[in-house]
Amino acid sequence: MRDVLYSLLEVESGKVVIEKLYVADTFWKQAVGLLGKRGLNENEGLWIEPCNGVHTFGMRFAIDLLFLDKSGLAVHRAFHVKPWRICGPIWGTRVVVEMPAGALVQVNIQPGRHYVKIPREQESRF
């Protein structure tokens, strides 16, 4: 199945920080999220919109979380969120981006910067 994938772009620098960004934009995709997955590859993420908080119940691996407001401004980060945890709700958040644990530090994602999704065509596994 061919889906439109996205990349996560830091607006200020023009740098792509997550190469393969999957989108959970329906109730079903949001309900399932990363459940049943063995993990995310180094340069993958999941964009969840609308969303202001997530849980990791039933997950098998830790994740980093980036919380964005409606303009794409990074308002909060959560590092190495282990399975069976709740993170949020974070006031003012419109989007949560889930990524592999350690990715926030590795690609230097900072609060106060703007992030947007930009389309790219690839094979989807979601």
Backbone bond lengths (Angstrom), bond angles and torsions (degrees), N, CA, C in turn:
res aa  C-N    CA-C-N  psi(-1)  N-CA   C-N-CA  omega(-1)  CA-C   N-CA-C  phi
1 M - - - 1.453 - - 1.526 108.80 -
2 R 1.315 116.41 134.28 1.467 121.38 179.89 1.519 108.53 -100.83
3 D 1.298 116.18 126.30 1.456 122.83 175.89 1.515 108.20 -124.84
4 V 1.310 115.23 158.06 1.457 118.77 171.45 1.516 107.27 -80.00
5 L 1.299 115.81 122.95 1.456 121.26 173.52 1.519 107.71 -99.95
6 Y 1.295 114.48 169.39 1.453 120.41 -179.84 1.515 109.19 -130.18
7 S 1.294 115.40 168.95 1.462 123.42 167.69 1.517 106.97 -121.19
8 L 1.319 117.11 154.48 1.455 121.78 176.99 1.527 107.85 -98.55
9 L 1.320 115.35 121.99 1.456 122.56 -175.78 1.515 110.47 -112.10
10 E 1.344 116.93 132.44 1.458 120.67 170.42 1.527 106.45 -84.42
11 V 1.318 116.46 118.39 1.464 121.81 -172.84 1.522 111.73 -63.82
12 E 1.311 117.57 -45.80 1.467 121.28 -174.55 1.531 112.79 -59.90
13 S 1.317 117.00 -39.24 1.469 120.17 -177.04 1.527 112.96 -99.65
14 G 1.333 116.49 -18.17 1.459 120.17 -175.06 1.520 112.70 75.51
15 K 1.329 116.81 12.32 1.463 122.86 -176.23 1.534 111.20 -90.70
16 V 1.341 115.89 133.06 1.465 120.67 172.58 1.530 107.11 -77.08
17 V 1.331 116.21 121.51 1.470 119.99 -177.30 1.525 112.34 -102.54
18 I 1.327 117.86 -24.45 1.469 122.32 173.15 1.520 106.17 -131.83
19 E 1.326 116.57 118.75 1.470 121.28 -174.46 1.521 112.84 -73.58
20 K 1.342 117.68 -46.08 1.466 122.03 -178.10 1.520 109.25 -112.66
21 L 1.312 115.47 104.61 1.459 121.67 -178.14 1.518 108.70 -113.88
22 Y 1.318 115.96 112.41 1.452 121.75 176.27 1.520 107.88 -86.07
23 V 1.335 117.32 154.90 1.458 121.31 -175.47 1.527 110.30 -121.28
24 A 1.330 115.26 127.78 1.459 122.26 173.27 1.524 106.75 -105.88
25 D 1.343 115.43 94.40 1.462 120.35 -174.29 1.527 112.94 -118.88
26 T 1.333 116.63 9.74 1.465 120.64 174.41 1.525 107.98 -123.31
27 F 1.310 116.02 162.11 1.461 120.36 179.40 1.530 110.61 -55.93
28 W 1.335 116.94 -46.17 1.466 120.56 -177.18 1.521 111.67 -63.88
29 K 1.337 117.15 -47.37 1.468 120.32 179.58 1.525 111.04 -61.54
30 Q 1.326 117.20 -36.27 1.462 120.38 179.07 1.518 110.99 -71.78
31 A 1.336 116.77 -38.09 1.469 120.71 -179.72 1.533 110.54 -64.97
32 V 1.325 117.04 -39.34 1.458 121.09 -178.44 1.527 110.59 -81.29
33 G 1.332 117.14 -45.55 1.467 121.32 178.86 1.517 112.42 51.63
34 L 1.315 116.96 -123.29 1.461 122.43 -179.28 1.527 112.96 -99.42
35 L 1.343 116.85 6.82 1.466 119.97 179.20 1.521 110.12 -58.75
36 G 1.294 116.27 136.77 1.452 121.85 178.91 1.522 113.73 85.66
37 K 1.309 117.15 -9.11 1.466 120.62 178.19 1.529 108.99 -83.73
38 R 1.293 115.98 148.49 1.468 121.14 177.90 1.521 111.52 -83.60
39 G 1.330 116.59 -14.59 1.450 121.40 179.67 1.509 110.45 157.75
40 L 1.303 115.05 177.15 1.460 122.25 174.08 1.516 108.04 -109.40
41 N 1.313 116.35 141.11 1.457 119.46 173.39 1.525 109.07 -68.94
42 E 1.308 116.03 165.44 1.461 122.76 -173.20 1.528 113.28 -52.22
43 N 1.291 119.07 -39.58 1.458 121.54 -172.97 1.530 112.55 -111.84
44 E 1.347 116.29 34.24 1.465 122.11 -179.93 1.515 110.81 -117.21
45 G 1.332 115.62 156.01 1.449 121.42 175.55 1.516 110.51 -156.69
46 L 1.330 115.10 169.33 1.457 122.26 177.71 1.520 108.64 -126.90
47 W 1.338 117.15 120.35 1.467 125.73 178.14 1.520 107.23 -92.05
48 I 1.333 117.96 119.75 1.461 122.42 -179.09 1.528 108.47 -115.75
49 E 1.342 115.66 119.04 1.465 121.04 -177.72 1.519 109.96 -146.54
50 P 1.324 119.55 132.44 1.462 127.23 -4.43 1.523 110.45 -79.19
51 C 1.321 115.68 145.77 1.462 120.89 -177.67 1.528 108.93 -165.12
52 N 1.342 116.75 140.74 1.459 120.05 175.00 1.529 112.51 -131.08
53 G 1.331 115.96 7.64 1.453 120.57 177.62 1.520 109.94 -173.59
54 V 1.314 116.36 155.85 1.458 120.87 -179.65 1.523 110.12 -138.69
55 H 1.328 114.40 166.04 1.462 120.96 170.77 1.519 107.77 -125.29
56 T 1.309 115.75 160.66 1.455 120.39 177.79 1.529 110.57 -118.37
57 F 1.345 116.76 27.38 1.463 120.99 177.74 1.526 109.25 -62.46
58 G 1.314 116.75 130.11 1.455 121.64 177.17 1.520 114.87 82.74
59 M 1.311 116.98 -3.78 1.471 118.98 179.31 1.526 110.49 -80.11
60 R 1.334 115.76 159.17 1.464 121.76 -176.20 1.520 113.11 -106.00
61 F 1.325 117.75 -1.06 1.463 120.32 -172.15 1.522 109.70 -151.23
62 A 1.318 116.05 158.85 1.462 122.32 178.08 1.532 109.67 -82.49
63 I 1.339 115.65 154.50 1.466 121.48 179.62 1.527 109.94 -138.19
64 D 1.319 115.72 158.81 1.456 122.80 167.44 1.518 107.69 -98.27
65 L 1.333 116.62 150.36 1.459 121.97 -178.41 1.520 110.61 -127.91
66 L 1.317 115.03 137.35 1.460 122.59 175.26 1.510 107.54 -120.22
67 F 1.337 116.81 125.92 1.464 122.80 -178.92 1.527 108.84 -107.24
68 L 1.336 116.22 125.32 1.464 122.30 -177.93 1.521 110.64 -118.08
69 D 1.337 116.67 145.85 1.459 119.46 173.50 1.529 108.71 -84.96
70 K 1.330 117.02 -174.65 1.472 119.77 -174.53 1.525 113.22 -66.33
71 S 1.322 118.33 -18.93 1.472 121.14 177.67 1.532 112.33 -92.41
72 G 1.339 116.61 -2.40 1.467 120.62 -178.58 1.514 113.73 91.87
73 L 1.336 116.92 4.98 1.463 121.60 178.95 1.531 109.78 -71.58
74 A 1.325 116.87 129.22 1.460 121.68 177.05 1.528 108.68 -72.21
75 V 1.328 116.00 114.65 1.463 120.81 -176.96 1.532 113.02 -105.57
76 H 1.331 116.84 -16.47 1.469 119.68 -178.27 1.524 108.58 -163.11
77 R 1.346 115.12 151.16 1.462 121.98 173.71 1.522 108.32 -132.46
78 A 1.315 115.65 146.81 1.463 120.95 173.95 1.525 107.30 -130.00
79 F 1.323 115.34 126.74 1.454 121.79 -173.40 1.527 111.30 -101.40
80 H 1.321 116.03 135.44 1.458 123.76 171.00 1.539 111.89 48.40
81 V 1.325 115.49 56.76 1.469 121.18 178.64 1.524 107.88 -76.61
82 K 1.308 116.39 115.79 1.458 122.83 -175.37 1.530 110.87 -77.79
83 P 1.334 116.96 162.42 1.465 119.93 174.60 1.529 111.70 -57.51
84 W 1.324 114.42 151.41 1.458 123.91 177.78 1.528 113.25 69.65
85 R 1.330 116.27 35.68 1.473 121.69 177.92 1.530 109.88 -122.54
86 I 1.336 115.88 162.90 1.462 123.51 173.36 1.523 107.25 -119.27
87 C 1.310 116.65 134.98 1.462 121.46 177.17 1.522 108.00 -131.73
88 G 1.312 115.48 113.62 1.459 120.96 -177.76 1.503 109.62 110.07
89 P 1.299 117.04 -179.00 1.467 126.41 6.48 1.535 112.03 -73.49
90 I 1.319 115.46 147.43 1.460 123.10 176.28 1.520 107.64 -107.24
91 W 1.314 116.68 118.69 1.452 122.91 -176.65 1.530 111.03 -57.57
92 G 1.334 116.10 134.25 1.459 121.60 176.81 1.518 114.73 85.67
93 T 1.327 117.22 -0.17 1.466 120.58 -178.20 1.519 110.76 -84.83
94 R 1.333 115.73 139.10 1.465 123.13 176.15 1.535 111.14 -113.70
95 V 1.329 116.61 -29.22 1.468 122.76 -174.77 1.522 109.19 -134.31
96 V 1.330 115.97 140.77 1.460 121.66 169.16 1.529 107.02 -120.47
97 V 1.322 115.80 130.94 1.461 121.43 176.18 1.522 107.98 -109.86
98 E 1.341 115.45 119.81 1.456 121.08 176.54 1.520 107.98 -94.67
99 M 1.332 116.04 136.76 1.464 121.43 -179.19 1.521 109.11 -146.37
100 P 1.326 118.07 166.44 1.460 119.40 -178.95 1.530 112.01 -58.87
101 A 1.320 115.39 146.05 1.466 119.94 176.66 1.521 109.26 -56.14
102 G 1.327 115.93 131.43 1.450 121.96 -179.44 1.521 113.68 98.12
103 A 1.321 117.75 -13.93 1.472 121.22 -176.56 1.523 112.72 -66.94
104 L 1.329 118.15 -36.15 1.463 120.07 -179.64 1.529 111.15 -57.96
105 V 1.315 116.22 -42.03 1.468 120.95 179.09 1.523 110.22 -75.74
106 Q 1.319 116.31 -44.74 1.466 120.90 -175.44 1.528 112.59 -58.20
107 V 1.341 117.34 -41.43 1.471 119.53 -178.14 1.530 112.14 -102.54
108 N 1.334 116.37 7.76 1.467 122.70 173.87 1.531 113.23 59.57
109 I 1.324 116.59 49.90 1.459 121.13 175.91 1.523 108.14 -79.91
110 Q 1.332 115.81 125.86 1.463 121.79 -172.50 1.525 112.02 -122.41
111 P 1.341 117.16 144.37 1.461 119.45 171.87 1.524 109.53 -65.17
112 G 1.318 115.64 150.90 1.459 120.58 -179.94 1.521 113.28 89.97
113 R 1.325 117.51 -7.62 1.463 121.38 175.34 1.529 108.81 -101.45
114 H 1.321 116.04 160.11 1.464 121.84 -179.11 1.522 110.45 -102.67
115 Y 1.335 115.05 139.72 1.459 122.29 179.63 1.524 108.90 -131.43
116 V 1.345 115.85 137.30 1.467 121.42 178.93 1.521 108.72 -135.10
117 K 1.328 114.88 158.18 1.454 119.29 174.11 1.524 108.70 -94.98
118 I 1.334 115.38 136.80 1.461 121.03 177.23 1.527 107.57 -122.01
119 P 1.344 118.49 138.44 1.463 120.32 -173.94 1.528 114.01 -72.52
120 R 1.319 114.17 149.84 1.466 123.48 170.81 1.516 107.22 -151.80
121 E 1.297 118.66 149.49 1.465 123.33 -177.11 1.528 109.75 -96.64
122 Q 1.320 116.94 123.52 1.467 121.60 178.34 1.518 108.76 -155.67
123 E 1.309 115.69 171.52 1.457 122.77 174.11 1.532 108.40 -75.12
124 S 1.321 117.01 134.34 1.460 120.86 -179.12 1.513 110.47 -102.67
125 R 1.325 116.24 146.87 1.467 120.24 174.73 1.522 111.03 -111.18
126 F 1.308 117.99 5.10 1.467 120.21 179.98 1.494 110.93 -95.98
